[in-house]
Amino acid sequence: MATSLVGQMYDMILLIPGMMEAVKIDLRISRKSVLLLSSVIERGLSGKDDEKDGGILASIPEDALVELKTIAQECLEKAGLTDLSSKLKLIGKDK
C-alpha cells in the first residue's frame, strides 16, 4: 500500500463521527512499560523520514501530535519517571 494512500486512509478514519469524543482509559501498566511507551511515542512523533515520504504522521493535524506528546509526558509524570526519562535522553544524545 503506498504511503500516500495510507495517509489518506488515516485522514478518512480521523474524520469518522465520534473520533473526537474523549474516552477514559484506566491503564495499569508497569513503570518499565510507561518508560518504553513514552520513548516510542516521542520517537514516532519525531518522524522526520515519515514526513518526507508522505506517511501517516505527515497527515496528522498538529493539535493531535501535541495531544500525543502531552499523553506521553503525563504518563511519565504519573509514574514518577520524568527525571529518569530526561537523563536517558541525555545519554542517548551523547552517543
PyMOL commands that place a pseudoatom at each C-alpha (Angstrom):
pseudoatom trace, name=CA, resn=MET, resi=1, chain=A, elem=C, hetatm=0, pos=[0.000, 0.000, 0.000]
pseudoatom trace, name=CA, resn=ALA, resi=2, chain=A, elem=C, hetatm=0, pos=[1.506, 3.361, -0.997]
pseudoatom trace, name=CA, resn=THR, resi=3, chain=A, elem=C, hetatm=0, pos=[2.307, 5.730, 1.858]
pseudoatom trace, name=CA, resn=SER, resi=4, chain=A, elem=C, hetatm=0, pos=[0.097, 8.475, 0.388]
pseudoatom trace, name=CA, resn=LEU, resi=5, chain=A, elem=C, hetatm=0, pos=[-2.804, 6.013, 0.342]
pseudoatom trace, name=CA, resn=VAL, resi=6, chain=A, elem=C, hetatm=0, pos=[-2.129, 5.097, 3.967]
pseudoatom trace, name=CA, resn=GLY, resi=7, chain=A, elem=C, hetatm=0, pos=[-2.134, 8.800, 4.864]
pseudoatom trace, name=CA, resn=GLN, resi=8, chain=A, elem=C, hetatm=0, pos=[-5.446, 9.257, 3.068]
pseudoatom trace, name=CA, resn=MET, resi=9, chain=A, elem=C, hetatm=0, pos=[-6.907, 6.282, 4.923]
pseudoatom trace, name=CA, resn=TYR, resi=10, chain=A, elem=C, hetatm=0, pos=[-5.908, 7.759, 8.283]
pseudoatom trace, name=CA, resn=ASP, resi=11, chain=A, elem=C, hetatm=0, pos=[-7.354, 11.135, 7.279]
pseudoatom trace, name=CA, resn=MET, resi=12, chain=A, elem=C, hetatm=0, pos=[-10.638, 9.419, 6.483]
pseudoatom trace, name=CA, resn=ILE, resi=13, chain=A, elem=C, hetatm=0, pos=[-10.630, 7.415, 9.737]
pseudoatom trace, name=CA, resn=LEU, resi=14, chain=A, elem=C, hetatm=0, pos=[-9.911, 10.513, 11.829]
pseudoatom trace, name=CA, resn=LEU, resi=15, chain=A, elem=C, hetatm=0, pos=[-12.976, 12.214, 10.328]
pseudoatom trace, name=CA, resn=ILE, resi=16, chain=A, elem=C, hetatm=0, pos=[-15.411, 9.480, 11.389]
pseudoatom trace, name=CA, resn=PRO, resi=17, chain=A, elem=C, hetatm=0, pos=[-18.104, 10.912, 13.708]
pseudoatom trace, name=CA, resn=GLY, resi=18, chain=A, elem=C, hetatm=0, pos=[-17.268, 10.312, 17.338]
pseudoatom trace, name=CA, resn=MET, resi=19, chain=A, elem=C, hetatm=0, pos=[-13.493, 10.178, 16.885]
pseudoatom trace, name=CA, resn=MET, resi=20, chain=A, elem=C, hetatm=0, pos=[-13.057, 13.465, 18.767]
pseudoatom trace, name=CA, resn=GLU, resi=21, chain=A, elem=C, hetatm=0, pos=[-15.009, 12.255, 21.804]
pseudoatom trace, name=CA, resn=ALA, resi=22, chain=A, elem=C, hetatm=0, pos=[-12.936, 11.890, 24.954]
pseudoatom trace, name=CA, resn=VAL, resi=23, chain=A, elem=C, hetatm=0, pos=[-12.635, 8.428, 26.451]
pseudoatom trace, name=CA, resn=LYS, resi=24, chain=A, elem=C, hetatm=0, pos=[-11.489, 7.490, 29.923]
pseudoatom trace, name=CA, resn=ILE, resi=25, chain=A, elem=C, hetatm=0, pos=[-8.925, 4.729, 29.997]
pseudoatom trace, name=CA, resn=ASP, resi=26, chain=A, elem=C, hetatm=0, pos=[-7.917, 3.141, 33.273]
pseudoatom trace, name=CA, resn=LEU, resi=27, chain=A, elem=C, hetatm=0, pos=[-4.486, 1.925, 32.353]
pseudoatom trace, name=CA, resn=ARG, resi=28, chain=A, elem=C, hetatm=0, pos=[-2.423, -0.077, 34.798]
pseudoatom trace, name=CA, resn=ILE, resi=29, chain=A, elem=C, hetatm=0, pos=[0.993, -0.901, 33.419]
pseudoatom trace, name=CA, resn=SER, resi=30, chain=A, elem=C, hetatm=0, pos=[4.460, -1.251, 34.870]
pseudoatom trace, name=CA, resn=ARG, resi=31, chain=A, elem=C, hetatm=0, pos=[6.841, 1.691, 35.123]
pseudoatom trace, name=CA, resn=LYS, resi=32, chain=A, elem=C, hetatm=0, pos=[9.069, -0.111, 32.650]
pseudoatom trace, name=CA, resn=SER, resi=33, chain=A, elem=C, hetatm=0, pos=[6.255, -0.129, 30.111]
pseudoatom trace, name=CA, resn=VAL, resi=34, chain=A, elem=C, hetatm=0, pos=[5.462, 3.545, 30.760]
pseudoatom trace, name=CA, resn=LEU, resi=35, chain=A, elem=C, hetatm=0, pos=[9.078, 4.486, 30.106]
pseudoatom trace, name=CA, resn=LEU, resi=36, chain=A, elem=C, hetatm=0, pos=[9.213, 2.417, 26.932]
pseudoatom trace, name=CA, resn=LEU, resi=37, chain=A, elem=C, hetatm=0, pos=[5.832, 3.677, 25.710]
pseudoatom trace, name=CA, resn=SER, resi=38, chain=A, elem=C, hetatm=0, pos=[6.873, 7.277, 26.232]
pseudoatom trace, name=CA, resn=SER, resi=39, chain=A, elem=C, hetatm=0, pos=[10.093, 6.697, 24.303]
pseudoatom trace, name=CA, resn=VAL, resi=40, chain=A, elem=C, hetatm=0, pos=[8.246, 5.018, 21.447]
pseudoatom trace, name=CA, resn=ILE, resi=41, chain=A, elem=C, hetatm=0, pos=[5.709, 7.864, 21.228]
pseudoatom trace, name=CA, resn=GLU, resi=42, chain=A, elem=C, hetatm=0, pos=[8.421, 10.510, 21.205]
pseudoatom trace, name=CA, resn=ARG, resi=43, chain=A, elem=C, hetatm=0, pos=[10.490, 8.628, 18.664]
pseudoatom trace, name=CA, resn=GLY, resi=44, chain=A, elem=C, hetatm=0, pos=[7.494, 8.086, 16.429]
pseudoatom trace, name=CA, resn=LEU, resi=45, chain=A, elem=C, hetatm=0, pos=[6.395, 11.701, 16.662]
pseudoatom trace, name=CA, resn=SER, resi=46, chain=A, elem=C, hetatm=0, pos=[9.823, 12.949, 15.654]
pseudoatom trace, name=CA, resn=GLY, resi=47, chain=A, elem=C, hetatm=0, pos=[9.156, 11.076, 12.336]
pseudoatom trace, name=CA, resn=LYS, resi=48, chain=A, elem=C, hetatm=0, pos=[11.295, 13.226, 10.050]
pseudoatom trace, name=CA, resn=ASP, resi=49, chain=A, elem=C, hetatm=0, pos=[11.572, 10.425, 7.480]
pseudoatom trace, name=CA, resn=ASP, resi=50, chain=A, elem=C, hetatm=0, pos=[7.826, 9.822, 7.630]
pseudoatom trace, name=CA, resn=GLU, resi=51, chain=A, elem=C, hetatm=0, pos=[7.079, 13.457, 6.735]
pseudoatom trace, name=CA, resn=LYS, resi=52, chain=A, elem=C, hetatm=0, pos=[9.257, 13.229, 3.631]
pseudoatom trace, name=CA, resn=ASP, resi=53, chain=A, elem=C, hetatm=0, pos=[7.506, 10.063, 2.478]
pseudoatom trace, name=CA, resn=GLY, resi=54, chain=A, elem=C, hetatm=0, pos=[4.020, 11.476, 3.000]
pseudoatom trace, name=CA, resn=GLY, resi=55, chain=A, elem=C, hetatm=0, pos=[3.277, 8.785, 5.590]
pseudoatom trace, name=CA, resn=ILE, resi=56, chain=A, elem=C, hetatm=0, pos=[0.862, 8.663, 8.474]
pseudoatom trace, name=CA, resn=LEU, resi=57, chain=A, elem=C, hetatm=0, pos=[2.431, 11.389, 10.610]
pseudoatom trace, name=CA, resn=ALA, resi=58, chain=A, elem=C, hetatm=0, pos=[2.525, 13.809, 7.700]
pseudoatom trace, name=CA, resn=SER, resi=59, chain=A, elem=C, hetatm=0, pos=[-1.279, 13.770, 7.574]
pseudoatom trace, name=CA, resn=ILE, resi=60, chain=A, elem=C, hetatm=0, pos=[-1.949, 14.084, 11.319]
pseudoatom trace, name=CA, resn=PRO, resi=61, chain=A, elem=C, hetatm=0, pos=[-3.021, 17.579, 12.444]
pseudoatom trace, name=CA, resn=GLU, resi=62, chain=A, elem=C, hetatm=0, pos=[-0.561, 19.430, 14.674]
pseudoatom trace, name=CA, resn=ASP, resi=63, chain=A, elem=C, hetatm=0, pos=[-3.024, 19.568, 17.597]
pseudoatom trace, name=CA, resn=ALA, resi=64, chain=A, elem=C, hetatm=0, pos=[-3.285, 15.773, 17.588]
pseudoatom trace, name=CA, resn=LEU, resi=65, chain=A, elem=C, hetatm=0, pos=[0.515, 15.473, 17.728]
pseudoatom trace, name=CA, resn=VAL, resi=66, chain=A, elem=C, hetatm=0, pos=[0.626, 17.886, 20.658]
pseudoatom trace, name=CA, resn=GLU, resi=67, chain=A, elem=C, hetatm=0, pos=[-2.042, 15.815, 22.424]
pseudoatom trace, name=CA, resn=LEU, resi=68, chain=A, elem=C, hetatm=0, pos=[0.009, 12.615, 21.974]
pseudoatom trace, name=CA, resn=LYS, resi=69, chain=A, elem=C, hetatm=0, pos=[3.119, 14.321, 23.342]
pseudoatom trace, name=CA, resn=THR, resi=70, chain=A, elem=C, hetatm=0, pos=[1.099, 15.510, 26.329]
pseudoatom trace, name=CA, resn=ILE, resi=71, chain=A, elem=C, hetatm=0, pos=[-0.180, 11.981, 26.971]
pseudoatom trace, name=CA, resn=ALA, resi=72, chain=A, elem=C, hetatm=0, pos=[3.374, 10.632, 26.926]
pseudoatom trace, name=CA, resn=GLN, resi=73, chain=A, elem=C, hetatm=0, pos=[4.508, 13.341, 29.354]
pseudoatom trace, name=CA, resn=GLU, resi=74, chain=A, elem=C, hetatm=0, pos=[1.554, 12.747, 31.703]
pseudoatom trace, name=CA, resn=CYS, resi=75, chain=A, elem=C, hetatm=0, pos=[2.300, 9.023, 31.793]
pseudoatom trace, name=CA, resn=LEU, resi=76, chain=A, elem=C, hetatm=0, pos=[5.899, 9.739, 32.774]
pseudoatom trace, name=CA, resn=GLU, resi=77, chain=A, elem=C, hetatm=0, pos=[4.821, 12.181, 35.474]
pseudoatom trace, name=CA, resn=LYS, resi=78, chain=A, elem=C, hetatm=0, pos=[2.236, 9.814, 36.988]
pseudoatom trace, name=CA, resn=ALA, resi=79, chain=A, elem=C, hetatm=0, pos=[4.786, 7.001, 37.053]
pseudoatom trace, name=CA, resn=GLY, resi=80, chain=A, elem=C, hetatm=0, pos=[7.448, 9.270, 38.585]
pseudoatom trace, name=CA, resn=LEU, resi=81, chain=A, elem=C, hetatm=0, pos=[9.807, 8.730, 35.648]
pseudoatom trace, name=CA, resn=THR, resi=82, chain=A, elem=C, hetatm=0, pos=[10.235, 12.254, 34.273]
pseudoatom trace, name=CA, resn=ASP, resi=83, chain=A, elem=C, hetatm=0, pos=[13.777, 12.699, 35.585]
pseudoatom trace, name=CA, resn=LEU, resi=84, chain=A, elem=C, hetatm=0, pos=[14.857, 9.223, 34.525]
pseudoatom trace, name=CA, resn=SER, resi=85, chain=A, elem=C, hetatm=0, pos=[13.496, 9.795, 31.027]
pseudoatom trace, name=CA, resn=SER, resi=86, chain=A, elem=C, hetatm=0, pos=[15.334, 13.114, 30.751]
pseudoatom trace, name=CA, resn=LYS, resi=87, chain=A, elem=C, hetatm=0, pos=[18.604, 11.528, 31.824]
pseudoatom trace, name=CA, resn=LEU, resi=88, chain=A, elem=C, hetatm=0, pos=[18.170, 8.673, 29.363]
pseudoatom trace, name=CA, resn=LYS, resi=89, chain=A, elem=C, hetatm=0, pos=[17.614, 11.189, 26.566]
pseudoatom trace, name=CA, resn=LEU, resi=90, chain=A, elem=C, hetatm=0, pos=[20.849, 12.953, 27.503]
pseudoatom trace, name=CA, resn=ILE, resi=91, chain=A, elem=C, hetatm=0, pos=[22.744, 9.674, 27.427]
pseudoatom trace, name=CA, resn=GLY, resi=92, chain=A, elem=C, hetatm=0, pos=[21.191, 8.869, 24.041]
pseudoatom trace, name=CA, resn=LYS, resi=93, chain=A, elem=C, hetatm=0, pos=[22.315, 12.234, 22.629]
pseudoatom trace, name=CA, resn=ASP, resi=94, chain=A, elem=C, hetatm=0, pos=[25.891, 11.600, 23.769]
pseudoatom trace, name=CA, resn=LYS, resi=95, chain=A, elem=C, hetatm=0, pos=[26.168, 8.502, 21.566]
for i in range(1, 95): cmd.bond("trace and resi %d" % i, "trace and resi %d" % (i + 1))
show_as sticks, trace
zoom trace
